[in-house]
Amino acid sequence: ADGPRTMEISVQAAGADHDALVAKNWKKQWLANGREESGITADQMDKMLAYIKAARSDLCHQSFVAVSPSGVVVGSAACQLWSGPAPQFDGDKAGTVWGVFVEPEHRRRGVATRLMQAVIKHWTSIGC
């Protein structure tokens, strides 16, 4: 039997105009992974937006959105330089990805794969 069809989408680099959407999807990811809504503070959105702004400024942050042919954003992902402690690795830069989220009705159709391809391309462009 054939698996689900690959979804026709475009993956676009997202600027500050998409930060709120990326932050909302980050929250949706946490909830989908079992975090209780009660464990998310009232100021969490503000904290997430500040984190993205700082990462864009200091860590080569880039968000991506997956957009359906009708213009609906069905997924997002964010990436940047890693800034925490890390094991030894080849090279002087490492990238990290976070907030990979695809709306449930669009999953298993290649959306996250396409987002990750964009992330990897960005990492390459910044020397990771």
Secondary structure as the mmCIF struct_conf table of DSSP 4:
data_model
#
loop_
_struct_conf.conf_type_id
_struct_conf.id
_struct_conf.beg_label_comp_id
_struct_conf.beg_label_asym_id
_struct_conf.beg_label_seq_id
_struct_conf.end_label_comp_id
_struct_conf.end_label_asym_id
_struct_conf.end_label_seq_id
HELX_LH_PP_P HELX_LH_PP_P1 PRO A 4 MET A 7
STRN STRN1 SER A 10 ALA A 14
HELX_RH_3T_P HELX_RH_3T_P1 ALA A 16 HIS A 18
HELX_RH_AL_P HELX_RH_AL_P1 ASP A 19 ALA A 32
TURN_TY1_P TURN_TY1_P1 ASN A 33 GLY A 34
HELX_RH_3T_P HELX_RH_3T_P2 GLU A 37 GLY A 39
BEND BEND1 ILE A 40 ILE A 40
TURN_TY1_P TURN_TY1_P2 ALA A 42 ASP A 43
HELX_RH_AL_P HELX_RH_AL_P2 GLN A 44 ASP A 58
BEND BEND2 LEU A 59 LEU A 59
STRN STRN2 GLN A 62 VAL A 67
TURN_TY1_P TURN_TY1_P3 PRO A 69 SER A 70
BEND BEND3 GLY A 71 GLY A 71
STRN STRN3 VAL A 73 LEU A 81
BEND BEND4 GLY A 84 GLY A 84
BEND BEND5 ASP A 90 ASP A 92
STRN STRN4 GLY A 95 VAL A 102
HELX_RH_3T_P HELX_RH_3T_P3 PRO A 104 HIS A 106
TURN_TY1_P TURN_TY1_P4 ARG A 107 ARG A 108
BEND BEND6 ARG A 109 GLY A 110
HELX_RH_AL_P HELX_RH_AL_P3 VAL A 111 SER A 125
TURN_TY1_P TURN_TY1_P5 ILE A 126 GLY A 127
#
